[in-house]
Amino acid sequence: MDVVLDALAWIVEEGNNLLWTYILIALLLGLGVYFTIRTKFVQVRMFGEMFRVISEKKDGEKGVSAFQAFTISTASRVGTGNITGVALAVAIGGPGAVFWMWIVALIGMATAFIESTLAQVYKVRDGGQFRGGPAYYMEKALGNRKLGIIFAVLLTLAFGFIFNAVQSNTISQSFGDVFNLPDWSVGLGLVLLSAVVIFGGVKRIASVTQIVVPVMATLYILVALFIVITNFSEIPAVFTLIVQSAFGLEEVVGGGIGAAIMQGVRRGLFSNEAGMGSVPNAAASANVSHPAKQGLVQSLGVFFDTIIICSATAFIIILADLYNTGEQEGILLTQASLNVHVGAWAPYFLAVAILFFAFSSIIGNYYYGETNIEFINAHSGWLTAYRFGVLAMVMFGAMAKVSLVWDMADLFMGMMAVLNLVVIALLGGTAFKVLDDYTKQRKAGKNPEFYSRDIPGLKNTECWGEDRD
């Protein structure tokens, strides 16, 4: 068994080295810059508009609201990547990794706009709901259902199973360290909570996430803000350290600029998911009057996830100055850093916070997999089997030592991102035209509405005809 695990670990490691060293960094940064230029810096010039559209009510009875779609996607985004992932990035790549996380997020906001707008354009009706995402626009826009199935399988395995094992493992590790609870009891509790939500359908998922996400994020940010204020005189030095380390001007734990870039890009993508092809599945569920509205909402989600929440974690860790001791990593490093700042109650607070962060991610991740199971085969038996598979992986993750699972998560995430990035590069022209249509209507003082006839030659858009709800 050990030989098999060693072989698997070697394959995963080599696959990650290939993807993250030679392919993904170039694709993420290159396409991010391209989309930023072609959208005329949509993430900057329409930043205020993002806040306006996120509060809009549903355009009809079907689907979920723009805010509910935002919270579903944020529930998946905001999780262990924001606490454990940032700690790993700083411990391995040094403070400079934070700079590259910022860069990935800022240009990734344009990428997120493109993929989520495309998901809205090519979404489909599913009873009283909407479904969509990369698998759907691969079939509808490219006419390649097989490619869509490949992506759907990758996403289902990554988010439904592997990522959820990572989330439950982080909760188990944190609760075991703080409350001395056995792994099996934490796992069983998570399975029961998850089952109640995921067997209730997308409406229950939306109703849970729209409450949990704002509350957990606000509490965490308030604690981080308190730490920043009480250490305000040190903030300029922290920024200087981050920038110098990003360009190899300051010695870092992981071996200089290469480690900083690698960890920053990898953990930045794991956290905000821009370009990965996951968030468009949530974006497609919203009932809005114009596809660009969800593009803007999900672009704001990237900013909120990385620039706000990940930065909060990074400042907590860097200000505590424990990241270069090598004594803790992941969630335990964040807990130890909080303990330095606010005292012995910190680990208890963080354990509860990570429960909400990671549990909401389990729910969001589950929904992404459900959407793609429906794409592969709409038979209810497949969905039921998937639900029980998710619960089994939640239990497995809580009890297993999953250092290998983190690496497998990187590998599947990388393969998904490469496939999705290539496709949205091919389909970007449609998103640019949709944005132009939206901008033109806003300049005319209108609340933009979209019909497929507005873009000549646009086909296979079943939700944007004259009879749309």
Disulfide bonds with the S-S distance in Angstrom:
none
